[in-house]
Amino acid sequence: MKKILGVLLAFSLLCPACFAADVPSVSAASAILVDAGSGRILYEKDAYTQRSIASTTKLMTALVAVESTPDLSKVITISAEHWVEGTSMYLKPGEEITLEELLYGLLLQSGNDAAMAIATGCAGEVETFVGWMNQWAEELGMENTHFANPSGLDEDGHYSTAYDMSLLARAVLENEILREIVATKTATKAGRSLKNHNKLLWQYEGCEGMKTGYTSEAGRTLVSCARRGEQTLICVTLKDPNDWLDHASLFDYGFQAFPLHLLARQGKEYRALPVSGSILPLVQVETAKEVVYPLAANERVKVTVTLPQGVEAPVTAGMVAGKLTFSLNEEVIGETELLYSAEIPKNTAEPSLLQRVRSYLSGEEQTAFWERTFLF
């Protein structure tokens, strides 16, 4: 089937809120701001340098735990080996506690003991669990990351980057269980009152949590996310003495400077195509899915249309007809298939009685004429 490859005129997406915003100055050694839905980087500062990440490590610990052990009601028996220095959930040897309760202690209280208990409870031993953490990092594309423990304590061979941690944050947000836990301000689990260390949950409207961290080597580290309307942003800062203010400033900048724009609406009729081999002359094609993307003021999006000139019946509703491809600065930022919106049977119009009489009188297809008229 012959296709038409049409490139529509690039267009600017403008709205009153889309004026240029000042890029904030941040105190962090490394920082990144990312649109969670698209993965577009909206701001970055030395985001690819390997640094210590402290307890933000626990986001990977939690992700590996829920992926490897979906049964969060699994009971884990606490032993003396689970105690390590630093922040603690104050677990006691012999105590039996569920994986779910440990995850709350891990992500709200930042318990290093909870991290150790999760690792041994899920994998049998800490070394195996840490191996799983590194495998997950590789699968997520965290190319400049390596884990040496599940807690985030300073250790040789334990590092990541702001960019890599934003990839981890996106994966955590895709997990419904973890998304709920990191957004929890306070909880009572296993007889303990837990309070989230992330002050942004109280200080920044729309913050949906994530994870804090601190060690003497790493300094203050923070992974957070915030939501306005349909848009969610992820912010990561490493070695940042002013992280609360920096995250708030970066979120304000991102929402103002890069709001989401609707490029395609799901189920929107795009155009009609001519149909051959059917009494129905046209069939509509419509967009298969919604496409949105964060855009700055005056950024120009190009739309490329791939669609046949026409279609031969029969046509099945929902069958792919073509696609729309959206690009920004020659980079594809989204696409949606174009689907036929109706069933078109293969048939042709029956000749009229006058046409059949004329055909008979001219001696053409007399048998066919009588067979057809006989059916009336």
C-alpha positions as CSV (number, residue, x, y, z in Angstrom):
1,M,0.0,0.0,0.0
2,K,1.4,3.4,-1.0
3,K,2.1,5.7,1.9
4,I,2.3,9.4,2.0
5,L,5.0,10.8,4.3
6,G,3.8,14.4,5.1
7,V,5.6,16.8,7.3
8,L,3.2,19.5,8.7
9,L,4.4,23.0,9.3
10,A,6.2,23.3,12.6
11,F,4.2,25.2,15.1
12,S,4.8,27.1,18.3
13,L,2.8,26.2,21.4
14,L,2.1,29.4,23.3
15,C,0.0,30.2,26.3
16,P,0.0,33.0,28.9
17,A,1.8,30.9,31.5
18,C,4.6,30.0,29.0
19,F,6.9,33.0,29.5
20,A,10.6,32.5,30.2
21,A,11.4,31.8,33.8
22,D,14.7,32.5,35.6
23,V,16.9,29.5,36.1
24,P,17.5,29.1,39.8
25,S,21.0,29.0,41.3
26,V,21.4,25.9,43.5
27,S,23.9,25.1,46.3
28,A,24.2,21.4,45.4
29,A,27.4,19.9,43.9
30,S,25.2,17.9,41.6
31,A,21.5,18.4,40.7
32,I,18.9,17.5,38.1
33,L,15.3,18.2,37.5
34,V,13.3,15.8,35.3
35,D,9.8,15.5,34.0
36,A,8.7,12.1,35.3
37,G,6.3,11.3,32.5
38,S,8.6,12.0,29.5
39,G,12.0,11.8,31.1
40,R,13.0,15.1,29.7
41,I,15.8,16.9,31.7
42,L,14.6,20.4,32.5
43,Y,17.7,21.4,34.5
44,E,21.0,19.8,35.4
45,K,24.2,20.7,37.2
46,D,27.1,18.3,37.1
47,A,24.5,15.5,37.0
48,Y,26.8,12.8,35.7
49,T,29.6,12.9,38.3
50,Q,29.8,9.9,40.7
51,R,29.2,10.8,44.3
52,S,28.2,9.2,47.6
53,I,24.4,9.1,47.9
54,A,23.8,8.2,51.5
55,S,20.3,7.0,52.4
56,T,18.7,7.8,49.1
57,T,20.2,4.3,48.4
58,K,17.1,3.0,50.2
59,L,15.0,3.7,47.2
60,M,16.8,0.9,45.4
61,T,16.6,-1.3,48.5
62,A,12.8,-0.8,48.6
63,L,12.4,-1.4,44.8
64,V,14.4,-4.6,44.8
65,A,12.4,-5.8,47.9
66,V,9.0,-5.4,46.4
67,E,10.0,-6.8,43.0
68,S,11.8,-9.8,44.5
69,T,9.2,-10.5,47.3
70,P,5.7,-9.4,46.2
71,D,4.2,-10.8,49.4
72,L,4.6,-7.9,51.8
73,S,3.0,-9.9,54.6
74,K,6.1,-12.1,54.7
75,V,7.3,-12.2,58.3
76,I,11.0,-11.6,58.9
77,T,12.7,-12.5,62.2
78,I,15.1,-9.8,63.5
79,S,18.6,-10.8,64.6
80,A,21.6,-9.1,66.1
81,E,23.3,-8.9,62.7
82,H,20.7,-6.5,61.5
83,W,22.0,-3.7,63.8
84,V,24.3,-1.2,62.1
85,E,25.3,2.3,62.9
86,G,23.3,5.4,61.9
87,T,19.6,6.0,61.8
88,S,17.5,3.1,63.2
89,M,14.0,1.7,63.4
90,Y,15.1,0.3,66.7
91,L,14.5,-3.3,65.8
92,K,15.0,-5.9,68.6
93,P,16.5,-9.4,68.2
94,G,13.8,-12.0,68.1
95,E,11.1,-9.6,66.9
96,E,8.9,-10.8,64.1
97,I,8.0,-8.0,61.7
98,T,6.4,-8.0,58.2
99,L,8.2,-6.8,55.1
100,E,5.6,-4.1,54.7
101,E,6.3,-2.7,58.2
102,L,10.0,-2.8,57.4
103,L,9.5,-0.8,54.2
104,Y,7.8,1.9,56.2
105,G,10.6,1.9,58.7
106,L,13.1,2.0,55.8
107,L,11.6,4.9,53.8
108,L,10.1,7.1,56.6
109,Q,12.4,6.5,59.5
110,S,15.4,5.7,57.2
111,G,16.2,2.7,59.4
112,N,19.6,1.1,58.5
113,D,18.6,-1.9,60.6
114,A,15.4,-2.1,58.5
115,A,17.6,-2.2,55.3
116,M,19.6,-5.1,56.7
117,A,16.6,-7.0,57.8
118,I,15.0,-6.5,54.3
119,A,18.1,-7.7,52.6
120,T,18.5,-10.9,54.5
121,G,14.7,-11.5,54.6
122,C,14.3,-11.2,50.8
123,A,17.6,-12.8,49.6
124,G,18.9,-14.9,52.5
125,E,22.1,-12.8,52.8
126,V,23.1,-9.2,52.3
127,E,25.7,-9.9,49.6
128,T,23.1,-11.6,47.4
129,F,20.6,-8.7,47.9
130,V,23.3,-6.1,47.0
131,G,24.0,-8.1,43.9
132,W,20.3,-7.8,43.0
133,M,20.5,-4.1,43.5
134,N,23.3,-3.8,41.0
135,Q,21.5,-5.9,38.5
136,W,18.4,-3.6,38.8
137,A,20.7,-0.6,38.4
138,E,22.0,-2.0,35.2
139,E,18.5,-2.8,33.9
140,L,17.4,0.8,34.6
141,G,20.3,2.2,32.7
142,M,22.2,3.5,35.8
143,E,25.5,3.3,34.1
144,N,27.5,5.3,36.7
145,T,26.1,3.5,39.8
146,H,27.3,0.8,42.1
147,F,25.9,-0.4,45.4
148,A,28.0,-1.9,48.2
149,N,25.3,-2.1,50.9
150,P,21.5,-1.7,51.2
151,S,21.6,1.2,53.7
152,G,23.7,3.9,52.0
153,L,26.5,4.1,54.7
154,D,29.8,5.3,53.2
155,E,31.7,2.5,51.7
156,D,34.2,2.0,48.9
157,G,32.4,1.2,45.7
158,H,29.1,2.7,46.8
159,Y,28.2,5.7,44.5
160,S,25.8,7.0,41.9
161,T,25.0,10.3,40.0
162,A,22.1,12.7,40.1
163,Y,21.0,11.5,36.7
164,D,21.1,7.9,37.6
165,M,19.1,8.6,40.8
166,S,16.5,10.3,38.7
167,L,16.1,7.0,36.7
168,L,15.7,5.1,39.9
169,A,13.1,7.7,41.1
170,R,11.0,7.2,38.0
171,A,11.1,3.4,38.5
172,V,9.9,3.9,42.1
173,L,7.1,6.2,41.1
174,E,5.8,3.4,38.7
175,N,5.4,1.1,41.7
176,E,2.1,1.8,43.3
177,I,3.1,0.4,46.7
178,L,6.3,2.5,46.9
179,R,4.6,5.6,45.6
180,E,2.2,5.4,48.5
181,I,4.8,4.8,51.1
182,V,7.2,7.6,50.1
183,A,4.3,10.0,50.2
184,T,3.2,9.0,53.7
185,K,3.9,11.7,56.3
186,T,3.4,9.6,59.4
187,A,2.4,6.0,60.2
188,T,2.2,3.6,63.1
189,K,3.8,0.3,62.2
190,A,4.9,-2.6,64.4
191,G,4.1,-0.6,67.5
192,R,6.2,2.3,66.4
193,S,5.3,5.9,65.5
194,L,7.2,6.8,62.3
195,K,7.6,10.2,60.8
196,N,8.9,10.9,57.3
197,H,12.2,12.8,57.3
198,N,11.3,14.6,54.1
199,K,10.2,18.1,55.2
200,L,9.1,19.0,51.7
201,L,6.0,16.9,52.4
202,W,4.9,19.7,54.8
203,Q,6.7,22.6,53.2
204,Y,6.0,22.3,49.4
205,E,2.5,22.1,48.1
206,G,2.2,19.1,45.8
207,C,5.2,17.2,47.1
208,E,4.7,13.5,47.0
209,G,7.8,12.5,48.9
210,M,10.8,10.2,48.0
211,K,13.9,10.0,50.2
212,T,16.4,12.0,52.2
213,G,20.0,11.1,53.1
214,Y,23.1,12.2,55.0
215,T,26.6,11.0,55.8
216,S,29.8,12.9,56.5
217,E,31.1,11.9,53.1
218,A,28.0,12.4,51.0
219,G,26.7,15.5,52.8
220,R,23.0,16.1,52.4
221,T,21.3,14.2,49.6
222,L,17.7,14.3,48.6
223,V,15.4,12.8,46.0
224,S,12.0,14.3,45.8
225,C,9.0,14.6,43.5
226,A,6.1,17.0,43.2
227,R,2.9,17.1,41.2
228,R,0.8,19.8,39.7
229,G,-2.2,18.8,37.7
230,E,-1.2,16.0,35.4
231,Q,2.5,16.8,35.6
232,T,5.0,15.2,38.0
233,L,8.6,16.5,38.4
234,I,11.6,14.6,40.0
235,C,14.4,16.5,41.6
236,V,17.7,15.1,42.8
237,T,20.5,17.0,44.7
238,L,23.7,15.5,46.0
239,K,26.0,17.2,48.5
240,D,23.6,20.1,49.0
241,P,23.6,22.1,52.2
242,N,20.5,23.9,51.2
243,D,18.4,21.1,49.7
244,W,14.9,22.0,50.9
245,L,15.2,25.5,49.3
246,D,16.9,24.2,46.2
247,H,14.2,21.6,45.5
248,A,11.4,24.1,46.0
249,S,13.1,26.6,43.7
250,L,13.7,23.9,41.0
251,F,10.1,22.7,41.2
252,D,8.8,26.2,40.8
253,Y,11.0,26.8,37.8
254,G,10.1,23.5,36.2
255,F,6.3,23.9,36.5
256,Q,6.5,27.5,35.3
257,A,9.0,27.1,32.4
258,F,8.1,23.6,31.1
259,P,4.3,23.0,31.5
260,L,2.8,20.0,29.8
261,H,1.3,20.6,26.4
262,L,-1.3,18.3,24.8
263,L,0.0,17.2,21.4
264,A,-2.6,14.6,20.6
265,R,-5.9,13.6,22.3
266,Q,-6.9,10.0,22.5
267,G,-9.7,9.1,20.1
268,K,-9.6,12.4,18.3
269,E,-10.7,12.1,14.6
270,Y,-7.8,13.1,12.4
271,R,-9.2,12.8,8.9
272,A,-11.2,10.6,6.5
273,L,-9.6,8.3,3.9
274,P,-11.3,7.2,0.7
275,V,-12.3,3.6,0.5
276,S,-12.4,1.4,-2.6
277,G,-14.4,-1.8,-2.9
278,S,-17.2,-0.8,-0.7
279,I,-20.5,1.1,-0.9
280,L,-19.2,3.2,2.0
281,P,-16.9,5.9,0.4
282,L,-14.9,7.1,3.5
283,V,-13.5,5.9,6.8
284,Q,-12.3,8.0,9.6
285,V,-8.9,7.6,11.3
286,E,-8.4,8.6,14.9
287,T,-5.5,8.9,17.3
288,A,-4.8,5.8,19.4
289,K,-3.5,7.5,22.5
290,E,-2.9,10.9,24.2
291,V,0.5,12.5,23.7
292,V,1.8,15.2,26.1
293,Y,5.2,16.7,26.5
294,P,6.8,19.5,28.6
295,L,7.7,22.5,26.5
296,A,9.3,25.9,27.1
297,A,8.0,29.1,25.6
298,N,8.3,29.3,21.8
299,E,9.7,25.7,21.4
300,R,8.6,24.4,18.1
301,V,7.2,20.9,17.6
302,K,7.2,19.3,14.2
303,V,4.5,16.7,13.3
304,T,5.2,14.0,10.7
305,V,2.2,12.2,9.3
306,T,2.4,8.7,7.8
307,L,-0.8,7.7,6.2
308,P,-2.0,5.8,3.1
309,Q,-3.7,7.8,0.3
310,G,-6.7,5.4,0.5
311,V,-7.7,2.0,1.7
312,E,-9.2,-1.2,0.2
313,A,-12.2,-2.7,1.9
314,P,-12.7,-4.6,4.1
315,V,-11.5,-2.4,6.9
316,T,-11.4,-3.5,10.5
317,A,-12.1,-1.0,13.3
318,G,-9.0,-0.4,15.4
319,M,-6.6,-1.6,12.7
320,V,-3.5,0.6,12.3
321,A,-3.7,3.0,9.4
322,G,-0.6,5.1,10.1
323,K,0.9,7.3,12.8
324,L,1.7,10.8,13.9
325,T,5.3,11.5,15.1
326,F,6.2,14.5,17.1
327,S,9.8,15.8,17.2
328,L,11.6,18.7,18.8
329,N,15.0,19.8,17.5
330,E,15.0,16.6,15.3
331,E,14.5,14.4,18.3
332,V,11.3,12.3,18.5
333,I,9.4,13.2,21.7
334,G,6.2,11.2,21.1
335,E,4.1,9.4,18.7
336,T,0.7,7.9,18.4
337,E,-0.8,5.4,15.9
338,L,-3.7,6.4,13.7
339,L,-6.5,3.8,13.8
340,Y,-9.5,3.1,11.6
341,S,-12.5,4.1,13.6
342,A,-15.2,1.9,11.8
343,E,-15.8,-1.4,10.2
344,I,-16.1,-1.1,6.4
345,P,-17.4,-4.3,4.6
346,K,-16.2,-5.3,1.2
347,N,-19.2,-4.9,-1.1
348,T,-20.5,-2.8,-4.1
349,A,-23.8,-1.2,-4.7
350,E,-26.5,-3.3,-6.4
351,P,-27.4,-1.9,-9.9
352,S,-30.7,-0.1,-10.1
353,L,-33.7,-1.7,-11.9
354,L,-33.2,0.7,-14.8
355,Q,-29.6,-0.3,-15.1
356,R,-30.6,-4.0,-15.2
357,V,-33.2,-3.4,-17.8
358,R,-30.8,-1.5,-20.0
359,S,-28.3,-4.3,-19.6
360,Y,-30.9,-6.9,-20.5
361,L,-32.0,-5.1,-23.6
362,S,-28.5,-4.7,-24.8
363,G,-28.0,-8.4,-24.4
364,E,-25.3,-8.1,-21.7
365,E,-25.4,-10.5,-18.8
366,Q,-29.0,-11.7,-19.3
367,T,-28.6,-14.6,-17.0
368,A,-27.3,-12.5,-14.2
369,F,-30.1,-10.0,-14.7
370,W,-32.8,-12.6,-14.3
371,E,-31.1,-14.1,-11.3
372,R,-30.9,-10.8,-9.6
373,T,-34.4,-9.6,-10.4
374,F,-35.7,-13.0,-9.4
375,L,-34.5,-12.3,-5.9
376,F,-36.7,-9.3,-5.5
